[in-house]
Amino acid sequence: MSSSATAPPPPASLKRIVTASLIGTTIEWYDFFLYGSAAALVFNQLFFPDSDPLVGTLLSFLTYAVGFAARPLGALVFGHYGDRLGRKKLLVLSLLLMGGATFAIGLLPTHASIGTAAPVLLTVLRLVQGFALGGEWGGAVLLVSEHGDARRRGFWASWPQTGAPAGQLLATGVLSLLTALLSDAAFGSWGWRVPFLLSGVLVIVGLWIRLSVDESPVFKQALAQAAARKADRAPGAESLPLVSVLRHHWRDVLIAMGARMAENISYYVITAFILVYATTSAGVSKQTALNAVLMASAVHFVVIPAWGALSDRIGRRPVYLIGAVGVGLWMFPFFSLIDTGGFGNLLLAVTVGLVLHGAMYAPQAAFFSEMFATRMRYSGASIGAQFASVAAGAPAPLIATALLAEYGGSTPIALYVIAAVVLTVVAVVVAEETRHRDLADVVPATEPRADRTSATVEDVRSV
């Protein structure tokens, strides 16, 4: 079934939409990753100074994990209103919340100034960050996915995904520059605040660009259909997006959650935990570890659109499986290379890990978008992605650090990542291929796809 709503927009319009989503996600991920890097480098000293260094790092990563706990709530709230009011309005709100919380962290007194209130306030602001990011991802990828066409959706939808390495690149770059220019004492005293305060400027730029784009035509069409149905039916007949997701797309939600396990866990082991492992076990300096992540993130940024384009040619599932299996096979060589203590080997380990991760992350945006009907797409994609993050990315640095403290080696950590890979491979194998689907005509997973006539009627009801 073709639809005018899904006809490709003019190239200039699509590029503006992609740019708006990319800049917004870059800022949001900059804020989120900045916290993770600071948690690995200085927060243990600033907010948990009375603990053993490794225990302080564990406590620091615990506040880092708290941000993930708020992401499902953000997914529920932003998904509900994003499916009711539109993607654009909620994306503006998420950017304001994330930027405001990050800026406030830069002004936060440390444990030396206000005692235990400092880590409490830090945790509250981390919760706000997580809540905002839980709503950001779904809206950003849907805004691009719903403006494009099926032929190149994987490529265009992968660009908001590059906001993750771009944010990592920006956050790590700023921290790397500051640690290079400042002494350890100066960085611990005031230098760590600069990247957080810089977020205020970035948010102003992001809002200016994000406010310039229009709502997606697919959503406008679905909203008009919903309004027409509401006029013809009794009040309350329109199901809540969350209820519709659980009724029609519960299987897709579970598949999305499973697909996220290896992608999410491997990413935080490779980019966040690596700062702990390389400096404590391999004897690498903080600056060297940061430089390796910085350079590898630049490669990650470049390969994500390439993987997205490949998913348009051979499918979302094959590309995703290449990344998952590749990450599983790379884990033991990954740690072996880092253990040598050489910068070249460290860079190789992180770069190959992120290239393989990109094969999962790139098609994810289009893959998850294509699973759900329009009027429940924000909720479905966000719930599937963010609920998984609580079990995956949230505890990953914490679990990896605890395994390192308990066993003193990398083998249990590699096995931990490989176990996540097994879950992801199973989820992707049982999923359906989605690359040819029209986003205006996505059939609920519980409906028989062979009967296009009856299925489309049901889809109109749910969309």
C-alpha positions as CSV (number, residue, x, y, z in Angstrom):
1,M,0.0,0.0,0.0
2,S,1.5,3.3,-1.1
3,S,0.9,6.6,0.6
4,S,1.6,10.1,-0.3
5,A,2.5,10.6,3.3
6,T,5.5,8.5,2.8
7,A,6.7,10.1,-0.4
8,P,10.3,11.4,0.0
9,P,10.5,15.1,1.0
10,P,12.7,17.4,-1.0
11,P,16.4,16.7,-0.4
12,A,17.0,20.1,1.3
13,S,14.1,19.5,3.6
14,L,15.2,16.0,4.6
15,K,18.8,17.2,5.2
16,R,17.5,20.0,7.5
17,I,15.4,17.4,9.4
18,V,18.4,15.0,9.7
19,T,20.7,17.9,10.8
20,A,18.2,19.0,13.5
21,S,17.9,15.4,14.9
22,L,21.6,14.9,14.7
23,I,22.5,18.1,16.5
24,G,19.9,17.4,19.2
25,T,21.0,13.9,19.8
26,T,24.7,14.9,19.8
27,I,24.0,17.5,22.6
28,E,21.9,15.0,24.6
29,W,24.5,12.3,24.3
30,Y,27.3,14.8,25.1
31,D,25.5,15.5,28.3
32,F,25.0,11.9,29.1
33,F,28.4,10.6,28.2
34,L,30.1,13.5,29.9
35,Y,28.7,12.2,33.2
36,G,30.0,8.7,32.4
37,S,33.5,9.9,31.7
38,A,33.6,12.1,34.8
39,A,32.3,9.2,36.9
40,A,35.2,7.2,35.7
41,L,37.8,9.9,36.2
42,V,37.0,12.3,39.0
43,F,33.5,11.8,40.6
44,N,34.9,9.1,43.0
45,Q,37.2,11.7,44.5
46,L,34.8,14.6,44.5
47,F,31.6,13.0,45.8
48,F,32.8,9.7,47.5
49,P,36.2,10.7,48.9
50,D,36.0,8.5,52.0
51,S,35.9,5.3,50.0
52,D,38.7,3.1,48.7
53,P,39.5,4.3,45.1
54,L,37.9,1.3,43.4
55,V,34.9,1.3,45.8
56,G,34.6,5.0,45.1
57,T,34.5,4.3,41.4
58,L,31.8,1.6,42.0
59,L,29.7,4.2,43.9
60,S,30.3,6.7,41.1
61,F,29.2,4.3,38.5
62,L,26.1,3.5,40.7
63,T,25.0,7.1,40.3
64,Y,25.7,6.7,36.6
65,A,23.4,3.7,36.5
66,V,20.7,5.6,38.3
67,G,20.3,7.7,35.1
68,F,19.3,4.6,33.2
69,A,16.6,3.7,35.8
70,A,14.8,6.9,34.8
71,R,15.0,6.2,31.1
72,P,12.0,3.8,31.0
73,L,9.8,6.4,32.8
74,G,11.0,9.0,30.2
75,A,10.1,6.5,27.5
76,L,6.6,6.0,28.9
77,V,5.9,9.7,29.4
78,F,7.5,11.1,26.2
79,G,6.2,8.2,24.2
80,H,2.6,8.7,25.3
81,Y,2.6,12.4,24.6
82,G,4.8,12.1,21.5
83,D,2.2,9.8,20.0
84,R,-0.6,12.1,21.1
85,L,0.9,15.6,20.5
86,G,3.7,15.0,18.0
87,R,7.4,14.3,18.0
88,K,8.7,17.8,17.7
89,K,7.2,19.3,20.9
90,L,8.6,16.5,23.0
91,L,12.0,16.7,21.5
92,V,12.3,20.4,22.5
93,L,11.3,19.5,26.0
94,S,13.8,16.7,26.3
95,L,16.6,19.0,25.1
96,L,15.7,21.6,27.7
97,L,15.6,19.0,30.6
98,M,18.8,17.4,29.6
99,G,20.7,20.6,29.1
100,G,19.4,22.2,32.3
101,A,20.4,19.2,34.4
102,T,23.9,19.0,32.9
103,F,24.4,22.7,33.5
104,A,23.3,22.3,37.1
105,I,25.9,19.5,37.6
106,G,28.6,22.0,36.6
107,L,27.4,24.3,39.5
108,L,27.0,21.5,42.1
109,P,29.0,21.7,45.4
110,T,31.2,18.7,46.1
111,H,31.4,16.5,49.2
112,A,34.0,18.7,50.7
113,S,31.6,21.6,50.7
114,I,28.2,20.2,51.7
115,G,29.0,16.6,52.7
116,T,26.5,13.8,51.9
117,A,24.1,16.2,50.3
118,A,26.4,16.5,47.3
119,P,26.1,12.9,46.0
120,V,22.3,13.1,46.7
121,L,21.9,16.2,44.5
122,L,24.2,14.6,41.9
123,T,21.9,11.5,41.8
124,V,18.8,13.7,41.4
125,L,20.3,15.5,38.5
126,R,21.3,12.2,37.0
127,L,17.7,11.1,37.2
128,V,16.6,14.1,35.3
129,Q,19.2,13.4,32.6
130,G,18.0,9.8,32.3
131,F,14.3,10.8,32.1
132,A,15.1,13.3,29.3
133,L,17.3,10.8,27.3
134,G,14.6,8.2,27.7
135,G,12.3,10.4,25.6
136,E,14.9,11.8,23.3
137,W,15.9,8.8,21.3
138,G,12.5,7.6,20.1
139,G,11.5,11.1,18.9
140,A,14.7,11.9,17.2
141,V,14.9,8.7,15.1
142,L,11.2,8.8,14.3
143,L,11.3,12.3,13.1
144,V,13.8,11.2,10.4
145,S,12.3,7.8,9.7
146,E,8.9,9.2,9.1
147,H,10.1,11.9,6.8
148,G,12.1,9.5,4.5
149,D,11.1,6.6,2.3
150,A,11.7,2.9,2.7
151,R,14.4,2.8,0.0
152,R,17.0,4.7,2.0
153,R,15.4,4.8,5.5
154,G,18.2,2.8,7.1
155,F,20.8,5.3,5.9
156,W,18.9,8.5,6.8
157,A,17.7,7.1,10.2
158,S,21.2,6.1,11.1
159,W,22.3,9.8,11.2
160,P,20.6,10.5,14.6
161,Q,22.4,7.4,15.8
162,T,25.7,9.1,15.0
163,G,24.8,11.6,17.8
164,A,26.1,9.0,20.2
165,P,29.7,8.8,18.9
166,A,29.5,12.6,18.2
167,G,28.4,13.3,21.7
168,Q,31.1,10.8,23.0
169,L,33.6,12.5,20.7
170,L,32.7,16.0,22.0
171,A,32.6,15.0,25.7
172,T,35.8,13.0,25.6
173,G,37.5,15.7,23.5
174,V,36.7,18.4,25.9
175,L,37.8,16.3,28.9
176,S,40.9,15.2,27.1
177,L,41.8,18.9,26.3
178,L,41.3,20.0,29.8
179,T,43.3,17.1,31.4
180,A,46.1,17.9,28.9
181,L,46.1,21.7,29.7
182,L,45.4,21.5,33.5
183,S,47.2,19.9,36.3
184,D,45.4,17.1,38.2
185,A,44.8,19.6,41.1
186,A,43.3,22.3,38.9
187,F,41.1,19.8,37.0
188,G,39.8,18.3,40.2
189,S,39.2,21.7,41.7
190,W,37.4,23.5,38.9
191,G,38.3,22.2,35.5
192,W,35.8,19.3,35.5
193,R,33.0,21.9,35.7
194,V,33.8,23.5,32.4
195,P,32.4,20.8,30.1
196,F,29.1,20.7,32.1
197,L,28.7,24.5,31.9
198,L,29.4,24.4,28.2
199,S,26.2,22.4,27.8
200,G,24.2,25.6,28.3
201,V,25.6,27.1,25.1
202,L,25.1,23.9,23.2
203,V,21.4,23.7,24.2
204,I,20.7,27.2,22.8
205,V,22.2,26.2,19.5
206,G,20.2,22.9,19.5
207,L,16.9,24.5,20.3
208,W,17.4,27.1,17.5
209,I,17.9,24.3,14.9
210,R,15.3,21.9,16.3
211,L,12.5,24.5,16.4
212,S,13.0,25.1,12.7
213,V,11.7,21.7,11.5
214,D,8.2,20.6,10.9
215,E,6.2,17.6,12.3
216,S,6.4,14.4,10.2
217,P,3.7,14.0,7.5
218,V,3.1,10.4,8.5
219,F,2.2,11.5,12.1
220,K,0.0,14.4,10.7
221,Q,-1.9,11.9,8.6
222,A,-2.3,9.5,11.5
223,L,-3.4,12.3,13.8
224,A,-6.1,13.4,11.3
225,Q,-7.4,9.9,11.0
226,A,-7.6,9.6,14.8
227,A,-9.5,12.9,15.0
228,A,-11.9,11.6,12.4
229,R,-12.5,8.4,14.3
230,K,-13.0,10.3,17.5
231,A,-15.7,12.3,15.9
232,D,-17.5,9.2,14.7
233,R,-17.1,7.1,17.8
234,A,-18.0,7.3,21.5
235,P,-15.7,9.2,23.8
236,G,-12.9,7.1,25.2
237,A,-12.9,4.7,22.2
238,E,-9.4,5.7,21.3
239,S,-6.9,3.5,23.1
240,L,-3.9,4.9,24.9
241,P,-0.7,4.4,23.0
242,L,0.8,2.3,25.8
243,V,-2.3,0.0,25.8
244,S,-2.1,-0.3,22.0
245,V,1.6,-1.2,22.1
246,L,1.0,-3.9,24.7
247,R,-2.0,-5.2,22.8
248,H,-0.7,-5.3,19.2
249,H,3.1,-5.1,19.5
250,W,4.2,-6.9,22.7
251,R,6.3,-9.3,20.7
252,D,8.1,-6.5,18.9
253,V,8.8,-4.8,22.3
254,L,10.4,-8.0,23.5
255,I,12.4,-8.3,20.3
256,A,13.6,-4.7,20.6
257,M,14.6,-5.3,24.2
258,G,16.6,-8.4,23.3
259,A,18.3,-6.7,20.4
260,R,19.5,-4.0,22.7
261,M,21.3,-6.2,25.1
262,A,24.6,-6.8,23.3
263,E,24.5,-3.4,21.7
264,N,24.0,-1.5,24.9
265,I,26.3,-3.6,27.2
266,S,29.2,-3.7,24.7
267,Y,29.1,0.0,24.1
268,Y,29.4,1.0,27.8
269,V,32.1,-1.6,28.4
270,I,34.1,-0.3,25.4
271,T,33.7,3.4,26.1
272,A,33.1,3.9,29.8
273,F,34.5,0.9,31.7
274,I,37.6,1.0,29.5
275,L,38.7,4.2,31.3
276,V,38.8,2.2,34.5
277,Y,40.3,-1.0,33.2
278,A,43.0,0.6,31.1
279,T,44.2,2.9,33.9
280,T,44.0,0.4,36.8
281,S,44.9,-3.0,35.2
282,A,47.0,-2.0,32.1
283,G,48.8,0.9,33.7
284,V,47.7,3.3,31.0
285,S,47.4,7.0,31.8
286,K,44.0,8.8,31.9
287,Q,45.1,11.0,29.0
288,T,46.1,8.0,26.9
289,A,42.8,6.1,27.5
290,L,40.8,9.3,26.7
291,N,42.7,9.8,23.5
292,A,42.0,6.2,22.4
293,V,38.3,6.6,23.0
294,L,38.4,10.0,21.3
295,M,40.0,8.6,18.1
296,A,37.9,5.5,18.0
297,S,34.7,7.5,18.4
298,A,35.6,9.5,15.2
299,V,35.8,6.2,13.3
300,H,32.5,5.1,14.9
301,F,30.8,8.3,13.7
302,V,31.9,7.6,10.1
303,V,31.0,3.9,9.9
304,I,27.4,4.2,11.3
305,P,25.9,5.7,8.1
306,A,27.8,3.1,6.1
307,W,26.2,0.3,8.1
308,G,22.8,2.0,7.8
309,A,23.2,2.2,4.0
310,L,24.2,-1.5,3.9
311,S,21.0,-2.4,5.9
312,D,19.0,-0.8,3.1
313,R,20.6,-3.2,0.6
314,I,20.7,-6.5,2.5
315,G,18.3,-6.0,5.4
316,R,18.3,-4.8,9.0
317,R,18.7,-8.3,10.5
318,P,21.8,-9.4,8.6
319,V,23.7,-6.2,9.5
320,Y,22.6,-6.4,13.1
321,L,23.8,-10.0,13.3
322,I,27.2,-9.1,11.8
323,G,27.6,-6.6,14.6
324,A,26.4,-8.9,17.4
325,V,28.5,-11.9,16.5
326,G,31.5,-9.7,15.7
327,V,31.4,-8.1,19.2
328,G,31.2,-11.5,20.8
329,L,34.2,-12.8,18.9
330,W,36.2,-9.6,19.6
331,M,35.9,-9.5,23.4
332,F,38.9,-11.7,24.3
333,P,41.2,-10.1,21.7
334,F,39.9,-6.7,23.0
335,F,41.1,-7.2,26.5
336,S,44.3,-8.9,25.4
337,L,45.3,-5.9,23.3
338,I,44.6,-3.5,26.2
339,D,46.7,-5.6,28.6
340,T,49.8,-5.0,26.5
341,G,49.7,-1.3,27.7
342,G,50.6,0.0,24.2
343,F,48.6,2.9,22.8
344,G,48.4,1.4,19.3
345,N,46.9,-1.8,20.7
346,L,44.5,0.1,22.9
347,L,43.4,2.2,19.9
348,L,42.9,-1.0,17.8
349,A,40.9,-2.7,20.5
350,V,38.5,0.2,21.0
351,T,38.2,1.0,17.3
352,V,37.4,-2.5,16.1
353,G,34.9,-2.8,19.0
354,L,33.1,0.4,18.1
355,V,33.1,-0.5,14.3
356,L,31.3,-3.8,15.2
357,H,29.0,-2.1,17.6
358,G,28.0,0.3,14.8
359,A,26.7,-2.6,12.8
360,M,24.1,-3.1,15.5
361,Y,23.5,0.6,16.3
362,A,23.1,1.8,12.8
363,P,20.1,-0.2,11.6
364,Q,18.5,0.0,15.0
365,A,16.7,3.2,14.4
366,A,15.0,2.1,11.2
367,F,14.5,-1.5,12.5
368,F,12.6,-0.4,15.6
369,S,10.6,2.3,13.8
370,E,9.4,-0.2,11.2
371,M,8.1,-2.6,13.9
372,F,5.3,-0.2,15.2
373,A,2.2,1.5,13.8
374,T,2.3,5.3,13.7
375,R,0.1,6.3,16.6
376,M,2.0,3.9,18.9
377,R,5.4,4.1,17.3
378,Y,7.0,6.6,19.7
379,S,5.8,4.6,22.7
380,G,6.7,1.2,21.2
381,A,10.2,2.1,20.0
382,S,11.0,4.0,23.2
383,I,9.7,1.4,25.5
384,G,11.6,-1.4,23.7
385,A,14.8,0.5,23.7
386,Q,14.8,2.2,27.1
387,F,13.4,-0.7,29.2
388,A,16.3,-2.8,27.9
389,S,18.8,-0.2,29.0
390,V,17.9,-0.7,32.6
391,A,19.2,-4.3,32.4
392,A,21.9,-3.6,29.8
393,G,23.7,-0.3,29.7
394,A,22.8,0.8,33.2
395,P,24.7,-1.8,35.2
396,A,27.3,-2.6,32.6
397,P,30.2,-0.5,33.9
398,L,29.1,-1.3,37.5
399,I,29.1,-5.1,36.8
400,A,32.3,-4.9,34.8
401,T,34.0,-3.0,37.6
402,A,32.7,-5.4,40.3
403,L,33.9,-8.4,38.2
404,L,37.3,-6.8,37.9
405,A,37.5,-6.2,41.7
406,E,36.4,-9.7,42.5
407,Y,38.5,-11.7,40.0
408,G,41.2,-9.3,39.1
409,G,41.1,-10.2,35.4
410,S,39.1,-9.6,32.2
411,T,37.8,-13.1,31.4
412,P,34.6,-12.8,33.5
413,I,33.9,-9.4,31.8
414,A,34.4,-10.9,28.3
415,L,32.0,-13.8,29.2
416,Y,29.5,-11.2,30.5
417,V,29.4,-9.4,27.1
418,I,29.3,-12.7,25.2
419,A,26.2,-13.8,27.2
420,A,24.5,-10.6,26.2
421,V,25.4,-11.3,22.6
422,V,23.7,-14.7,22.8
423,L,20.4,-13.0,23.9
424,T,20.7,-10.5,21.1
425,V,21.3,-13.1,18.4
426,V,18.2,-15.0,19.5
427,A,16.1,-11.9,19.5
428,V,17.2,-10.8,16.0
429,V,16.9,-14.3,14.5
430,V,13.2,-14.6,15.5
431,A,12.4,-11.1,14.3
432,E,10.9,-10.3,10.9
433,E,12.8,-8.4,8.3
434,T,11.3,-4.8,8.1
435,R,13.3,-2.9,5.5
436,H,10.5,-2.8,2.8
437,R,7.7,-1.7,5.2
438,D,5.8,1.5,4.5
439,L,5.6,3.4,7.8
440,A,2.0,4.6,7.0
441,D,1.0,0.9,6.6
442,V,2.6,-1.0,9.5
443,V,0.4,-3.9,10.5
444,P,0.2,-4.8,14.3
445,A,2.2,-7.8,15.0
446,T,-0.8,-9.8,16.2
447,E,-2.6,-9.4,12.9
448,P,-2.0,-11.9,10.0
449,R,0.1,-10.2,7.4
450,A,-1.0,-12.4,4.5
451,D,-4.4,-10.9,4.6
452,R,-3.5,-7.3,3.5
453,T,-7.1,-6.1,3.3
454,S,-8.3,-7.1,6.7
455,A,-4.9,-6.3,8.2
456,T,-4.9,-2.8,6.8
457,V,-8.4,-2.1,8.2
458,E,-7.2,-3.1,11.6
459,D,-4.0,-1.1,11.2
460,V,-6.1,2.0,10.4
461,R,-7.9,1.5,13.7
462,S,-4.7,1.2,15.7
463,V,-2.8,3.9,13.8
